[in-house]
Amino acid sequence: MNCFKYNVGDLVKMYDCQEHKMFFGYITDLALDPKSNINMYEVYWFDEETADFQPFSYHEEFSLQPHGVFDASIMG
């Protein structure tokens, strides 16, 4: 049995080395890639820049980091 590090609804972040920017989102789906035996996650991104072009994308477990609870003072 495979053990996933994240669950649907978990908040995550990912640093983009090409854009030198941190992106924030939440897990919307998860699956085990049968070919590579790697946990894969579908992430919906909050960032406006990606919402127009790529509102969600798929990532391997090692590329994501937990984000925890959002600070309400930065949300409004």
PDB file of N, H, CA, C and O in Angstrom:
ATOM      1  N   MET A   1       0.840  -1.187   0.000  1.00  0.00           N
ATOM      2  CA  MET A   1       0.000   0.000   0.000  1.00  0.00           C
ATOM      3  C   MET A   1       0.881   1.245   0.000  1.00  0.00           C
ATOM      4  O   MET A   1       1.869   1.320   0.730  1.00  0.00           O
ATOM      5  N   ASN A   2       0.516   2.207  -0.817  1.00  0.00           N
ATOM      6  H   ASN A   2      -0.286   2.147  -1.410  1.00  0.00           H
ATOM      7  CA  ASN A   2       1.288   3.442  -0.927  1.00  0.00           C
ATOM      8  C   ASN A   2       0.771   4.469   0.072  1.00  0.00           C
ATOM      9  O   ASN A   2      -0.435   4.560   0.301  1.00  0.00           O
ATOM     10  N   CYS A   3       1.664   5.234   0.660  1.00  0.00           N
ATOM     11  H   CYS A   3       2.644   5.161   0.474  1.00  0.00           H
ATOM     12  CA  CYS A   3       1.299   6.251   1.643  1.00  0.00           C
ATOM     13  C   CYS A   3       1.547   7.633   1.053  1.00  0.00           C
ATOM     14  O   CYS A   3       2.678   7.975   0.705  1.00  0.00           O
ATOM     15  N   PHE A   4       0.485   8.426   0.942  1.00  0.00           N
ATOM     16  H   PHE A   4      -0.433   8.149   1.224  1.00  0.00           H
ATOM     17  CA  PHE A   4       0.600   9.774   0.403  1.00  0.00           C
ATOM     18  C   PHE A   4       0.941  10.752   1.517  1.00  0.00           C
ATOM     19  O   PHE A   4       0.403  10.662   2.620  1.00  0.00           O
ATOM     20  N   LYS A   5       1.825  11.673   1.227  1.00  0.00           N
ATOM     21  H   LYS A   5       2.262  11.747   0.331  1.00  0.00           H
ATOM     22  CA  LYS A   5       2.240  12.690   2.194  1.00  0.00           C
ATOM     23  C   LYS A   5       1.154  13.743   2.374  1.00  0.00           C
ATOM     24  O   LYS A   5       0.985  14.276   3.470  1.00  0.00           O
ATOM     25  N   TYR A   6       0.414  14.049   1.302  1.00  0.00           N
ATOM     26  H   TYR A   6       0.551  13.615   0.411  1.00  0.00           H
ATOM     27  CA  TYR A   6      -0.622  15.079   1.324  1.00  0.00           C
ATOM     28  C   TYR A   6      -1.987  14.463   1.042  1.00  0.00           C
ATOM     29  O   TYR A   6      -2.087  13.377   0.472  1.00  0.00           O
ATOM     30  N   ASN A   7      -3.033  15.172   1.451  1.00  0.00           N
ATOM     31  H   ASN A   7      -2.952  16.055   1.914  1.00  0.00           H
ATOM     32  CA  ASN A   7      -4.412  14.765   1.211  1.00  0.00           C
ATOM     33  C   ASN A   7      -5.107  15.818   0.358  1.00  0.00           C
ATOM     34  O   ASN A   7      -4.632  16.948   0.249  1.00  0.00           O
ATOM     35  N   VAL A   8      -6.237  15.446  -0.247  1.00  0.00           N
ATOM     36  H   VAL A   8      -6.623  14.528  -0.158  1.00  0.00           H
ATOM     37  CA  VAL A   8      -7.039  16.410  -0.993  1.00  0.00           C
ATOM     38  C   VAL A   8      -7.433  17.536  -0.041  1.00  0.00           C
ATOM     39  O   VAL A   8      -7.915  17.282   1.063  1.00  0.00           O
ATOM     40  N   GLY A   9      -7.228  18.779  -0.469  1.00  0.00           N
ATOM     41  H   GLY A   9      -6.836  18.986  -1.366  1.00  0.00           H
ATOM     42  CA  GLY A   9      -7.548  19.942   0.341  1.00  0.00           C
ATOM     43  C   GLY A   9      -6.366  20.526   1.084  1.00  0.00           C
ATOM     44  O   GLY A   9      -6.464  21.638   1.604  1.00  0.00           O
ATOM     45  N   ASP A  10      -5.245  19.812   1.152  1.00  0.00           N
ATOM     46  H   ASP A  10      -5.165  18.909   0.729  1.00  0.00           H
ATOM     47  CA  ASP A  10      -4.063  20.334   1.837  1.00  0.00           C
ATOM     48  C   ASP A  10      -3.483  21.523   1.090  1.00  0.00           C
ATOM     49  O   ASP A  10      -3.414  21.520  -0.139  1.00  0.00           O
ATOM     50  N   LEU A  11      -3.068  22.540   1.835  1.00  0.00           N
ATOM     51  H   LEU A  11      -3.124  22.543   2.834  1.00  0.00           H
ATOM     52  CA  LEU A  11      -2.411  23.705   1.247  1.00  0.00           C
ATOM     53  C   LEU A  11      -0.941  23.393   1.028  1.00  0.00           C
ATOM     54  O   LEU A  11      -0.272  22.858   1.912  1.00  0.00           O
ATOM     55  N   VAL A  12      -0.441  23.732  -0.162  1.00  0.00           N
ATOM     56  H   VAL A  12      -0.985  24.166  -0.880  1.00  0.00           H
ATOM     57  CA  VAL A  12       0.959  23.460  -0.506  1.00  0.00           C
ATOM     58  C   VAL A  12       1.574  24.677  -1.185  1.00  0.00           C
ATOM     59  O   VAL A  12       0.870  25.591  -1.616  1.00  0.00           O
ATOM     60  N   LYS A  13       2.884  24.669  -1.270  1.00  0.00           N
ATOM     61  H   LYS A  13       3.456  23.926  -0.920  1.00  0.00           H
ATOM     62  CA  LYS A  13       3.605  25.709  -1.992  1.00  0.00           C
ATOM     63  C   LYS A  13       4.685  25.038  -2.828  1.00  0.00           C
ATOM     64  O   LYS A  13       5.113  23.920  -2.541  1.00  0.00           O
ATOM     65  N   MET A  14       5.118  25.747  -3.871  1.00  0.00           N
ATOM     66  H   MET A  14       4.771  26.656  -4.103  1.00  0.00           H
ATOM     67  CA  MET A  14       6.160  25.224  -4.737  1.00  0.00           C
ATOM     68  C   MET A  14       6.987  26.397  -5.244  1.00  0.00           C
ATOM     69  O   MET A  14       6.438  27.401  -5.698  1.00  0.00           O
ATOM     70  N   TYR A  15       8.298  26.269  -5.166  1.00  0.00           N
ATOM     71  H   TYR A  15       8.744  25.454  -4.797  1.00  0.00           H
ATOM     72  CA  TYR A  15       9.190  27.306  -5.662  1.00  0.00           C
ATOM     73  C   TYR A  15       9.546  27.006  -7.113  1.00  0.00           C
ATOM     74  O   TYR A  15       9.996  25.907  -7.434  1.00  0.00           O
ATOM     75  N   ASP A  16       9.342  27.989  -7.986  1.00  0.00           N
ATOM     76  H   ASP A  16       8.976  28.883  -7.725  1.00  0.00           H
ATOM     77  CA  ASP A  16       9.681  27.865  -9.398  1.00  0.00           C
ATOM     78  C   ASP A  16      11.075  28.449  -9.608  1.00  0.00           C
ATOM     79  O   ASP A  16      11.270  29.659  -9.500  1.00  0.00           O
ATOM     80  N   CYS A  17      12.033  27.592  -9.907  1.00  0.00           N
ATOM     81  H   CYS A  17      11.875  26.609  -9.995  1.00  0.00           H
ATOM     82  CA  CYS A  17      13.427  28.024 -10.074  1.00  0.00           C
ATOM     83  C   CYS A  17      13.626  28.899 -11.305  1.00  0.00           C
ATOM     84  O   CYS A  17      14.532  29.732 -11.322  1.00  0.00           O
ATOM     85  N   GLN A  18      12.804  28.731 -12.328  1.00  0.00           N
ATOM     86  H   GLN A  18      12.068  28.055 -12.314  1.00  0.00           H
ATOM     87  CA  GLN A  18      12.951  29.535 -13.543  1.00  0.00           C
ATOM     88  C   GLN A  18      12.417  30.946 -13.340  1.00  0.00           C
ATOM     89  O   GLN A  18      13.028  31.912 -13.796  1.00  0.00           O
ATOM     90  N   GLU A  19      11.272  31.073 -12.652  1.00  0.00           N
ATOM     91  H   GLU A  19      10.776  30.288 -12.281  1.00  0.00           H
ATOM     92  CA  GLU A  19      10.676  32.387 -12.428  1.00  0.00           C
ATOM     93  C   GLU A  19      11.128  33.005 -11.108  1.00  0.00           C
ATOM     94  O   GLU A  19      10.866  34.180 -10.850  1.00  0.00           O
ATOM     95  N   HIS A  20      11.799  32.223 -10.278  1.00  0.00           N
ATOM     96  H   HIS A  20      12.012  31.268 -10.487  1.00  0.00           H
ATOM     97  CA  HIS A  20      12.234  32.666  -8.953  1.00  0.00           C
ATOM     98  C   HIS A  20      11.054  33.221  -8.159  1.00  0.00           C
ATOM     99  O   HIS A  20      11.098  34.332  -7.630  1.00  0.00           O
ATOM    100  N   LYS A  21       9.991  32.401  -8.095  1.00  0.00           N
ATOM    101  H   LYS A  21       9.955  31.499  -8.524  1.00  0.00           H
ATOM    102  CA  LYS A  21       8.760  32.810  -7.442  1.00  0.00           C
ATOM    103  C   LYS A  21       8.150  31.629  -6.699  1.00  0.00           C
ATOM    104  O   LYS A  21       8.230  30.490  -7.158  1.00  0.00           O
ATOM    105  N   MET A  22       7.536  31.905  -5.545  1.00  0.00           N
ATOM    106  H   MET A  22       7.471  32.830  -5.172  1.00  0.00           H
ATOM    107  CA  MET A  22       6.840  30.883  -4.778  1.00  0.00           C
ATOM    108  C   MET A  22       5.372  30.897  -5.193  1.00  0.00           C
ATOM    109  O   MET A  22       4.745  31.956  -5.225  1.00  0.00           O
ATOM    110  N   PHE A  23       4.822  29.730  -5.510  1.00  0.00           N
ATOM    111  H   PHE A  23       5.331  28.870  -5.484  1.00  0.00           H
ATOM    112  CA  PHE A  23       3.415  29.586  -5.865  1.00  0.00           C
ATOM    113  C   PHE A  23       2.694  28.848  -4.758  1.00  0.00           C
ATOM    114  O   PHE A  23       3.265  27.963  -4.120  1.00  0.00           O
ATOM    115  N   PHE A  24       1.419  29.212  -4.521  1.00  0.00           N
ATOM    116  H   PHE A  24       0.954  29.930  -5.039  1.00  0.00           H
ATOM    117  CA  PHE A  24       0.613  28.627  -3.457  1.00  0.00           C
ATOM    118  C   PHE A  24      -0.662  28.034  -4.034  1.00  0.00           C
ATOM    119  O   PHE A  24      -1.261  28.603  -4.947  1.00  0.00           O
ATOM    120  N   GLY A  25      -1.078  26.882  -3.497  1.00  0.00           N
ATOM    121  H   GLY A  25      -0.592  26.420  -2.755  1.00  0.00           H
ATOM    122  CA  GLY A  25      -2.290  26.243  -3.977  1.00  0.00           C
ATOM    123  C   GLY A  25      -2.760  25.167  -3.026  1.00  0.00           C
ATOM    124  O   GLY A  25      -2.298  25.075  -1.889  1.00  0.00           O
ATOM    125  N   TYR A  26      -3.695  24.349  -3.509  1.00  0.00           N
ATOM    126  H   TYR A  26      -4.071  24.424  -4.432  1.00  0.00           H
ATOM    127  CA  TYR A  26      -4.183  23.245  -2.690  1.00  0.00           C
ATOM    128  C   TYR A  26      -4.359  21.994  -3.555  1.00  0.00           C
ATOM    129  O   TYR A  26      -4.576  22.076  -4.764  1.00  0.00           O
ATOM    130  N   ILE A  27      -4.260  20.850  -2.905  1.00  0.00           N
ATOM    131  H   ILE A  27      -4.084  20.784  -1.923  1.00  0.00           H
ATOM    132  CA  ILE A  27      -4.364  19.553  -3.577  1.00  0.00           C
ATOM    133  C   ILE A  27      -5.818  19.297  -3.952  1.00  0.00           C
ATOM    134  O   ILE A  27      -6.703  19.384  -3.101  1.00  0.00           O
ATOM    135  N   THR A  28      -6.068  18.982  -5.224  1.00  0.00           N
ATOM    136  H   THR A  28      -5.348  18.912  -5.915  1.00  0.00           H
ATOM    137  CA  THR A  28      -7.422  18.674  -5.679  1.00  0.00           C
ATOM    138  C   THR A  28      -7.601  17.193  -6.022  1.00  0.00           C
ATOM    139  O   THR A  28      -8.727  16.696  -6.060  1.00  0.00           O
ATOM    140  N   ASP A  29      -6.497  16.491  -6.270  1.00  0.00           N
ATOM    141  H   ASP A  29      -5.583  16.894  -6.240  1.00  0.00           H
ATOM    142  CA  ASP A  29      -6.579  15.063  -6.595  1.00  0.00           C
ATOM    143  C   ASP A  29      -5.202  14.450  -6.401  1.00  0.00           C
ATOM    144  O   ASP A  29      -4.187  15.146  -6.444  1.00  0.00           O
ATOM    145  N   LEU A  30      -5.177  13.144  -6.186  1.00  0.00           N
ATOM    146  H   LEU A  30      -6.001  12.579  -6.151  1.00  0.00           H
ATOM    147  CA  LEU A  30      -3.904  12.444  -6.043  1.00  0.00           C
ATOM    148  C   LEU A  30      -3.998  11.063  -6.675  1.00  0.00           C
ATOM    149  O   LEU A  30      -5.073  10.471  -6.769  1.00  0.00           O
ATOM    150  N   ALA A  31      -2.843  10.566  -7.106  1.00  0.00           N
ATOM    151  H   ALA A  31      -1.970  11.047  -7.030  1.00  0.00           H
ATOM    152  CA  ALA A  31      -2.795   9.258  -7.752  1.00  0.00           C
ATOM    153  C   ALA A  31      -1.369   8.725  -7.714  1.00  0.00           C
ATOM    154  O   ALA A  31      -0.410   9.490  -7.606  1.00  0.00           O
ATOM    155  N   LEU A  32      -1.246   7.437  -7.801  1.00  0.00           N
ATOM    156  H   LEU A  32      -2.025   6.816  -7.888  1.00  0.00           H
ATOM    157  CA  LEU A  32       0.058   6.788  -7.891  1.00  0.00           C
ATOM    158  C   LEU A  32       0.369   6.553  -9.362  1.00  0.00           C
ATOM    159  O   LEU A  32      -0.420   5.926 -10.069  1.00  0.00           O
ATOM    160  N   ASP A  33       1.511   7.050  -9.828  1.00  0.00           N
ATOM    161  H   ASP A  33       2.152   7.559  -9.254  1.00  0.00           H
ATOM    162  CA  ASP A  33       1.947   6.802 -11.204  1.00  0.00           C
ATOM    163  C   ASP A  33       2.447   5.360 -11.259  1.00  0.00           C
ATOM    164  O   ASP A  33       3.480   5.053 -10.665  1.00  0.00           O
ATOM    165  N   PRO A  34       1.744   4.470 -11.955  1.00  0.00           N
ATOM    166  CA  PRO A  34       2.111   3.051 -11.950  1.00  0.00           C
ATOM    167  C   PRO A  34       3.452   2.754 -12.639  1.00  0.00           C
ATOM    168  O   PRO A  34       4.110   1.764 -12.319  1.00  0.00           O
ATOM    169  N   LYS A  35       3.849   3.606 -13.574  1.00  0.00           N
ATOM    170  H   LYS A  35       3.315   4.411 -13.834  1.00  0.00           H
ATOM    171  CA  LYS A  35       5.114   3.369 -14.275  1.00  0.00           C
ATOM    172  C   LYS A  35       6.315   3.666 -13.396  1.00  0.00           C
ATOM    173  O   LYS A  35       7.277   2.898 -13.371  1.00  0.00           O
ATOM    174  N   SER A  36       6.262   4.785 -12.671  1.00  0.00           N
ATOM    175  H   SER A  36       5.481   5.408 -12.692  1.00  0.00           H
ATOM    176  CA  SER A  36       7.416   5.195 -11.861  1.00  0.00           C
ATOM    177  C   SER A  36       7.232   4.924 -10.374  1.00  0.00           C
ATOM    178  O   SER A  36       8.171   5.081  -9.594  1.00  0.00           O
ATOM    179  N   ASN A  37       6.014   4.515  -9.972  1.00  0.00           N
ATOM    180  H   ASN A  37       5.251   4.388 -10.606  1.00  0.00           H
ATOM    181  CA  ASN A  37       5.692   4.258  -8.574  1.00  0.00           C
ATOM    182  C   ASN A  37       5.925   5.509  -7.716  1.00  0.00           C
ATOM    183  O   ASN A  37       6.426   5.420  -6.595  1.00  0.00           O
ATOM    184  N   ILE A  38       5.550   6.687  -8.266  1.00  0.00           N
ATOM    185  H   ILE A  38       5.144   6.760  -9.177  1.00  0.00           H
ATOM    186  CA  ILE A  38       5.719   7.972  -7.589  1.00  0.00           C
ATOM    187  C   ILE A  38       4.342   8.568  -7.324  1.00  0.00           C
ATOM    188  O   ILE A  38       3.453   8.503  -8.173  1.00  0.00           O
ATOM    189  N   ASN A  39       4.174   9.148  -6.142  1.00  0.00           N
ATOM    190  H   ASN A  39       4.896   9.201  -5.452  1.00  0.00           H
ATOM    191  CA  ASN A  39       2.928   9.838  -5.816  1.00  0.00           C
ATOM    192  C   ASN A  39       2.823  11.110  -6.633  1.00  0.00           C
ATOM    193  O   ASN A  39       3.753  11.916  -6.664  1.00  0.00           O
ATOM    194  N   MET A  40       1.675  11.291  -7.302  1.00  0.00           N
ATOM    195  H   MET A  40       0.920  10.636  -7.276  1.00  0.00           H
ATOM    196  CA  MET A  40       1.422  12.478  -8.118  1.00  0.00           C
ATOM    197  C   MET A  40       0.227  13.227  -7.544  1.00  0.00           C
ATOM    198  O   MET A  40      -0.722  12.626  -7.040  1.00  0.00           O
ATOM    199  N   TYR A  41       0.296  14.562  -7.633  1.00  0.00           N
ATOM    200  H   TYR A  41       1.067  15.050  -8.043  1.00  0.00           H
ATOM    201  CA  TYR A  41      -0.756  15.410  -7.084  1.00  0.00           C
ATOM    202  C   TYR A  41      -1.217  16.417  -8.117  1.00  0.00           C
ATOM    203  O   TYR A  41      -0.406  17.002  -8.835  1.00  0.00           O
ATOM    204  N   GLU A  42      -2.534  16.617  -8.189  1.00  0.00           N
ATOM    205  H   GLU A  42      -3.193  16.142  -7.606  1.00  0.00           H
ATOM    206  CA  GLU A  42      -3.087  17.701  -8.973  1.00  0.00           C
ATOM    207  C   GLU A  42      -3.236  18.872  -8.013  1.00  0.00           C
ATOM    208  O   GLU A  42      -3.849  18.738  -6.954  1.00  0.00           O
ATOM    209  N   VAL A  43      -2.673  20.023  -8.381  1.00  0.00           N
ATOM    210  H   VAL A  43      -2.174  20.132  -9.240  1.00  0.00           H
ATOM    211  CA  VAL A  43      -2.693  21.198  -7.514  1.00  0.00           C
ATOM    212  C   VAL A  43      -3.401  22.336  -8.229  1.00  0.00           C
ATOM    213  O   VAL A  43      -3.091  22.648  -9.379  1.00  0.00           O
ATOM    214  N   TYR A  44      -4.369  22.964  -7.533  1.00  0.00           N
ATOM    215  H   TYR A  44      -4.621  22.710  -6.599  1.00  0.00           H
ATOM    216  CA  TYR A  44      -5.008  24.174  -8.044  1.00  0.00           C
ATOM    217  C   TYR A  44      -4.259  25.345  -7.439  1.00  0.00           C
ATOM    218  O   TYR A  44      -4.116  25.438  -6.220  1.00  0.00           O
ATOM    219  N   TRP A  45      -3.778  26.243  -8.294  1.00  0.00           N
ATOM    220  H   TRP A  45      -3.893  26.168  -9.285  1.00  0.00           H
ATOM    221  CA  TRP A  45      -2.941  27.359  -7.850  1.00  0.00           C
ATOM    222  C   TRP A  45      -3.768  28.611  -7.625  1.00  0.00           C
ATOM    223  O   TRP A  45      -4.642  28.932  -8.430  1.00  0.00           O
ATOM    224  N   PHE A  46      -3.497  29.326  -6.527  1.00  0.00           N
ATOM    225  H   PHE A  46      -2.788  29.064  -5.873  1.00  0.00           H
ATOM    226  CA  PHE A  46      -4.191  30.557  -6.176  1.00  0.00           C
ATOM    227  C   PHE A  46      -3.669  31.766  -6.956  1.00  0.00           C
ATOM    228  O   PHE A  46      -4.415  32.723  -7.163  1.00  0.00           O
ATOM    229  N   ASP A  47      -2.446  31.745  -7.378  1.00  0.00           N
ATOM    230  H   ASP A  47      -1.840  30.967  -7.210  1.00  0.00           H
ATOM    231  CA  ASP A  47      -1.786  32.902  -7.972  1.00  0.00           C
ATOM    232  C   ASP A  47      -2.485  33.353  -9.239  1.00  0.00           C
ATOM    233  O   ASP A  47      -2.783  32.541 -10.115  1.00  0.00           O
ATOM    234  N   GLU A  48      -2.746  34.649  -9.335  1.00  0.00           N
ATOM    235  H   GLU A  48      -2.504  35.308  -8.624  1.00  0.00           H
ATOM    236  CA  GLU A  48      -3.445  35.194 -10.500  1.00  0.00           C
ATOM    237  C   GLU A  48      -2.667  34.972 -11.787  1.00  0.00           C
ATOM    238  O   GLU A  48      -3.265  34.750 -12.840  1.00  0.00           O
ATOM    239  N   GLU A  49      -1.365  35.028 -11.720  1.00  0.00           N
ATOM    240  H   GLU A  49      -0.879  35.209 -10.865  1.00  0.00           H
ATOM    241  CA  GLU A  49      -0.549  34.871 -12.919  1.00  0.00           C
ATOM    242  C   GLU A  49      -0.805  33.522 -13.578  1.00  0.00           C
ATOM    243  O   GLU A  49      -0.902  33.449 -14.803  1.00  0.00           O
ATOM    244  N   THR A  50      -0.914  32.462 -12.800  1.00  0.00           N
ATOM    245  H   THR A  50      -0.835  32.522 -11.805  1.00  0.00           H
ATOM    246  CA  THR A  50      -1.114  31.138 -13.373  1.00  0.00           C
ATOM    247  C   THR A  50      -2.580  30.836 -13.634  1.00  0.00           C
ATOM    248  O   THR A  50      -2.878  29.927 -14.408  1.00  0.00           O
ATOM    249  N   ALA A  51      -3.510  31.563 -13.017  1.00  0.00           N
ATOM    250  H   ALA A  51      -3.267  32.302 -12.388  1.00  0.00           H
ATOM    251  CA  ALA A  51      -4.931  31.258 -13.174  1.00  0.00           C
ATOM    252  C   ALA A  51      -5.385  31.410 -14.629  1.00  0.00           C
ATOM    253  O   ALA A  51      -6.231  30.646 -15.093  1.00  0.00           O
ATOM    254  N   ASP A  52      -4.837  32.379 -15.345  1.00  0.00           N
ATOM    255  H   ASP A  52      -4.150  33.000 -14.968  1.00  0.00           H
ATOM    256  CA  ASP A  52      -5.234  32.592 -16.737  1.00  0.00           C
ATOM    257  C   ASP A  52      -4.709  31.506 -17.672  1.00  0.00           C
ATOM    258  O   ASP A  52      -5.364  31.158 -18.655  1.00  0.00           O
ATOM    259  N   PHE A  53      -3.550  30.983 -17.370  1.00  0.00           N
ATOM    260  H   PHE A  53      -3.019  31.266 -16.572  1.00  0.00           H
ATOM    261  CA  PHE A  53      -2.898  30.048 -18.276  1.00  0.00           C
ATOM    262  C   PHE A  53      -2.885  28.612 -17.764  1.00  0.00           C
ATOM    263  O   PHE A  53      -2.987  27.668 -18.548  1.00  0.00           O
ATOM    264  N   GLN A  54      -2.761  28.453 -16.474  1.00  0.00           N
ATOM    265  H   GLN A  54      -2.678  29.219 -15.838  1.00  0.00           H
ATOM    266  CA  GLN A  54      -2.564  27.118 -15.913  1.00  0.00           C
ATOM    267  C   GLN A  54      -3.139  27.082 -14.496  1.00  0.00           C
ATOM    268  O   GLN A  54      -2.383  27.124 -13.525  1.00  0.00           O
ATOM    269  N   PRO A  55      -4.470  27.005 -14.364  1.00  0.00           N
ATOM    270  CA  PRO A  55      -5.047  27.049 -13.032  1.00  0.00           C
ATOM    271  C   PRO A  55      -4.693  25.835 -12.184  1.00  0.00           C
ATOM    272  O   PRO A  55      -4.698  25.913 -10.956  1.00  0.00           O
ATOM    273  N   PHE A  56      -4.383  24.705 -12.835  1.00  0.00           N
ATOM    274  H   PHE A  56      -4.379  24.641 -13.833  1.00  0.00           H
ATOM    275  CA  PHE A  56      -3.938  23.536 -12.087  1.00  0.00           C
ATOM    276  C   PHE A  56      -2.856  22.822 -12.883  1.00  0.00           C
ATOM    277  O   PHE A  56      -2.752  22.974 -14.100  1.00  0.00           O
ATOM    278  N   SER A  57      -2.070  22.054 -12.183  1.00  0.00           N
ATOM    279  H   SER A  57      -2.155  21.930 -11.194  1.00  0.00           H
ATOM    280  CA  SER A  57      -1.023  21.275 -12.834  1.00  0.00           C
ATOM    281  C   SER A  57      -0.714  20.059 -11.977  1.00  0.00           C
ATOM    282  O   SER A  57      -1.171  19.964 -10.838  1.00  0.00           O
ATOM    283  N   TYR A  58       0.049  19.143 -12.515  1.00  0.00           N
ATOM    284  H   TYR A  58       0.421  19.220 -13.440  1.00  0.00           H
ATOM    285  CA  TYR A  58       0.373  17.883 -11.848  1.00  0.00           C
ATOM    286  C   TYR A  58       1.828  17.901 -11.403  1.00  0.00           C
ATOM    287  O   TYR A  58       2.707  18.345 -12.142  1.00  0.00           O
ATOM    288  N   HIS A  59       2.076  17.414 -10.187  1.00  0.00           N
ATOM    289  H   HIS A  59       1.361  17.053  -9.587  1.00  0.00           H
ATOM    290  CA  HIS A  59       3.422  17.464  -9.630  1.00  0.00           C
ATOM    291  C   HIS A  59       3.741  16.217  -8.841  1.00  0.00           C
ATOM    292  O   HIS A  59       2.863  15.600  -8.239  1.00  0.00           O
ATOM    293  N   GLU A  60       5.023  15.851  -8.853  1.00  0.00           N
ATOM    294  H   GLU A  60       5.737  16.352  -9.343  1.00  0.00           H
ATOM    295  CA  GLU A  60       5.500  14.750  -8.029  1.00  0.00           C
ATOM    296  C   GLU A  60       5.602  15.232  -6.590  1.00  0.00           C
ATOM    297  O   GLU A  60       5.773  16.423  -6.333  1.00  0.00           O
ATOM    298  N   GLU A  61       5.498  14.302  -5.663  1.00  0.00           N
ATOM    299  H   GLU A  61       5.359  13.334  -5.872  1.00  0.00           H
ATOM    300  CA  GLU A  61       5.457  14.643  -4.248  1.00  0.00           C
ATOM    301  C   GLU A  61       6.653  15.471  -3.792  1.00  0.00           C
ATOM    302  O   GLU A  61       6.490  16.404  -3.006  1.00  0.00           O
ATOM    303  N   PHE A  62       7.848  15.146  -4.272  1.00  0.00           N
ATOM    304  H   PHE A  62       7.980  14.388  -4.910  1.00  0.00           H
ATOM    305  CA  PHE A  62       9.051  15.828  -3.796  1.00  0.00           C
ATOM    306  C   PHE A  62       9.119  17.300  -4.221  1.00  0.00           C
ATOM    307  O   PHE A  62       9.887  18.067  -3.641  1.00  0.00           O
ATOM    308  N   SER A  63       8.331  17.707  -5.222  1.00  0.00           N
ATOM    309  H   SER A  63       7.707  17.084  -5.694  1.00  0.00           H
ATOM    310  CA  SER A  63       8.399  19.094  -5.686  1.00  0.00           C
ATOM    311  C   SER A  63       7.511  20.036  -4.865  1.00  0.00           C
ATOM    312  O   SER A  63       7.593  21.254  -5.022  1.00  0.00           O
ATOM    313  N   LEU A  64       6.669  19.483  -3.996  1.00  0.00           N
ATOM    314  H   LEU A  64       6.603  18.493  -3.868  1.00  0.00           H
ATOM    315  CA  LEU A  64       5.750  20.292  -3.194  1.00  0.00           C
ATOM    316  C   LEU A  64       6.216  20.370  -1.753  1.00  0.00           C
ATOM    317  O   LEU A  64       6.912  19.481  -1.262  1.00  0.00           O
ATOM    318  N   GLN A  65       5.825  21.442  -1.083  1.00  0.00           N
ATOM    319  H   GLN A  65       5.260  22.164  -1.482  1.00  0.00           H
ATOM    320  CA  GLN A  65       6.101  21.626   0.341  1.00  0.00           C
ATOM    321  C   GLN A  65       4.793  21.967   1.034  1.00  0.00           C
ATOM    322  O   GLN A  65       3.931  22.616   0.443  1.00  0.00           O
ATOM    323  N   PRO A  66       4.632  21.534   2.290  1.00  0.00           N
ATOM    324  CA  PRO A  66       3.406  21.916   3.005  1.00  0.00           C
ATOM    325  C   PRO A  66       3.401  23.412   3.265  1.00  0.00           C
ATOM    326  O   PRO A  66       4.450  24.014   3.493  1.00  0.00           O
ATOM    327  N   HIS A  67       2.222  24.006   3.229  1.00  0.00           N
ATOM    328  H   HIS A  67       1.370  23.517   3.043  1.00  0.00           H
ATOM    329  CA  HIS A  67       2.145  25.444   3.482  1.00  0.00           C
ATOM    330  C   HIS A  67       1.533  25.753   4.836  1.00  0.00           C
ATOM    331  O   HIS A  67       1.883  26.767   5.440  1.00  0.00           O
ATOM    332  N   GLY A  68       0.650  24.931   5.324  1.00  0.00           N
ATOM    333  H   GLY A  68       0.366  24.108   4.833  1.00  0.00           H
ATOM    334  CA  GLY A  68       0.019  25.205   6.609  1.00  0.00           C
ATOM    335  C   GLY A  68      -1.138  26.179   6.455  1.00  0.00           C
ATOM    336  O   GLY A  68      -1.780  26.233   5.406  1.00  0.00           O
ATOM    337  N   VAL A  69      -1.397  26.933   7.484  1.00  0.00           N
ATOM    338  H   VAL A  69      -0.877  26.889   8.337  1.00  0.00           H
ATOM    339  CA  VAL A  69      -2.555  27.830   7.510  1.00  0.00           C
ATOM    340  C   VAL A  69      -2.169  29.192   6.944  1.00  0.00           C
ATOM    341  O   VAL A  69      -1.122  29.739   7.287  1.00  0.00           O
ATOM    342  N   PHE A  70      -3.015  29.733   6.081  1.00  0.00           N
ATOM    343  H   PHE A  70      -3.866  29.288   5.802  1.00  0.00           H
ATOM    344  CA  PHE A  70      -2.775  31.064   5.530  1.00  0.00           C
ATOM    345  C   PHE A  70      -2.954  32.107   6.611  1.00  0.00           C
ATOM    346  O   PHE A  70      -3.832  31.971   7.463  1.00  0.00           O
ATOM    347  N   ASP A  71      -2.150  33.126   6.591  1.00  0.00           N
ATOM    348  H   ASP A  71      -1.437  33.236   5.898  1.00  0.00           H
ATOM    349  CA  ASP A  71      -2.260  34.269   7.487  1.00  0.00           C
ATOM    350  C   ASP A  71      -3.348  35.176   6.910  1.00  0.00           C
ATOM    351  O   ASP A  71      -3.190  35.717   5.816  1.00  0.00           O
ATOM    352  N   ALA A  72      -4.441  35.342   7.636  1.00  0.00           N
ATOM    353  H   ALA A  72      -4.570  34.903   8.525  1.00  0.00           H
ATOM    354  CA  ALA A  72      -5.594  36.124   7.136  1.00  0.00           C
ATOM    355  C   ALA A  72      -5.205  37.567   6.856  1.00  0.00           C
ATOM    356  O   ALA A  72      -5.856  38.216   6.037  1.00  0.00           O
ATOM    357  N   SER A  73      -4.168  38.097   7.502  1.00  0.00           N
ATOM    358  H   SER A  73      -3.639  37.569   8.167  1.00  0.00           H
ATOM    359  CA  SER A  73      -3.794  39.492   7.290  1.00  0.00           C
ATOM    360  C   SER A  73      -3.238  39.736   5.895  1.00  0.00           C
ATOM    361  O   SER A  73      -3.259  40.875   5.427  1.00  0.00           O
ATOM    362  N   ILE A  74      -2.739  38.704   5.212  1.00  0.00           N
ATOM    363  H   ILE A  74      -2.722  37.779   5.592  1.00  0.00           H
ATOM    364  CA  ILE A  74      -2.209  38.882   3.857  1.00  0.00           C
ATOM    365  C   ILE A  74      -3.263  38.603   2.803  1.00  0.00           C
ATOM    366  O   ILE A  74      -3.009  38.806   1.616  1.00  0.00           O
ATOM    367  N   MET A  75      -4.447  38.139   3.207  1.00  0.00           N
ATOM    368  H   MET A  75      -4.654  37.974   4.172  1.00  0.00           H
ATOM    369  CA  MET A  75      -5.476  37.757   2.265  1.00  0.00           C
ATOM    370  C   MET A  75      -6.370  38.938   1.885  1.00  0.00           C
ATOM    371  O   MET A  75      -7.118  38.829   0.912  1.00  0.00           O
ATOM    372  N   GLY A  76      -6.329  40.048   2.599  1.00  0.00           N
ATOM    373  H   GLY A  76      -5.722  40.137   3.389  1.00  0.00           H
ATOM    374  CA  GLY A  76      -7.283  41.091   2.275  1.00  0.00           C
ATOM    375  C   GLY A  76      -6.681  42.397   2.384  1.00  0.00           C
ATOM    376  O   GLY A  76      -7.346  43.405   2.145  1.00  0.00           O
TER     377      GLY A  76
END
